[in-house]
Amino acid sequence: AEHLRGKKHQRLRSLRAERRAQEQRSLFVSGFARGTSGEELAAYFGAYGYVAAVGAYAIVELRDAAGRERALAETQHDLAGHRLRVRPR
């Protein structure tokens, strides 16, 4: 019981909760042309909601889960002549 009230445990719980929340807002994107910048991906996915971050391996994090759902509901994504594969993170 003492362990569960400890700072380290509480910090870990908080970190895990934040990671789960990020997962609910994020997309995994592949299939774009080599050399495509994070800014280009952010501009494209900005149509679905505010893009909070574009990370390594083309993880696109939107500000809210509703934007993620709108992007996932779209049947086809094209950027600069390349068909993108968009999946939940």
Phi, psi and omega in degrees: 000320180296321178301318182295336179268353184290155181301315183298316180294317180296320179295318179296318177298318179296316179297316178297320178297319179295318179297319177297319179295319177299319180300322180289344181253359192249156178234149171256124185240133175218173178093001180276163183294145175301135180094358177294130184275161174299327179294321178295317178295319179297319179296317180297309184282352174298339177293341182258352180151169180297128179271116181282325182195151169238114186256189179300152180060026176056049169271116181257117180256120177268162182293325182225161183291333180296320177297319177300315181295322177297318179294320179291331180287337179293131185283332182216138177236129177232134178224119178053042177081004179247135177279125182270146170258119184241121182226161173296150179290000000 
